[in-house]
Amino acid sequence: MDYYIDTNIIIDFLNNEKEAKEKIKNLINDGELFINRLVIVETLRTIPSKNKKIFREFKKELDLFRQVDITPKIYNETILL
């Protein structure tokens, strides 16, 4: 099964929170994980601009996820689910 991961889970995962790490690990064992570009932007916006090292580290981690663009068609179909 494929899973789209939301921003709050990604932020917790990148902050090494145990519950989020376990959740991601379990999902990886069950399928493929996806994030959309909005999740990337929202996640990186949580990092103060003076923390360039943390920004680079988080960006590197985010690049490990399969990234999906949300087109208007996908957005509209998601609303109907």
N, C-alpha and C positions, 0 to 999 in steps of 0.2 A: 504494500500500500504506500502511496505517496502522501507526504505531510507538508503543509505550508506552515512555517513557524512564525509566530507573531513577535513583535518587537519586545514585549515584556519578557518573554522566554529567552530571547537572544541576549538582552541586556543582563539578565540574571546569569545566564550561561557564561558570558564573557567576564562577569564579576566573580566567577568561580563559586556560585551558590550551589550547594550540594543537590538540592531538589531539582534545579534546572538541569544540572549536569546529568543526573540520573534519568530525567525525563528524555533528554536528547539521546542519551545512550540507548535507552529502550526503543525509541522511535527509529534510530539508525538500524537496530537489529530487525526491525519490522518492515522497513522500506526506505525510500529515498526522501531526503529533506530538501525543501525549497524555501527560499525567501524571495521577496520581491524588492525592487529597488527602493520603495518607500521605507521598508524596514531598515535598509542600510542607512538611508538619510536620517531617519528618526533615531537610530542607535548612535550614529556618529555625532549627532547634535547634542547628545547628553554629555559629551566630553568637552570640558573647558578648553578654549583655544590655546591656552598656554601649555597644555599637556600634549605636545606634538608626539612624544614617544608613545604614549598610551593610544593616541589616535592611530598611529601607524600600526601598532600591535593589534588593535581591534579591527582595523581595515584588513589586515592580513588574515585574521581569523574569519571574518565575514566572507572573504574571497574563497574560502573552502566550501561554502554552501553553494548549491546550484541556484543561480539567480534567474528570476523570471520577470519579464516586463509585464506590467498590467496594462493591457490595451483597453480601450473603451468597451469592446465586445466582452472581454473577460470580466471587467468590472460589472457590466450590466447583467451578465449571466450569473455572477456570484450573488447579486442582490436578489435574484429570483429563487435561489436555493432555499 
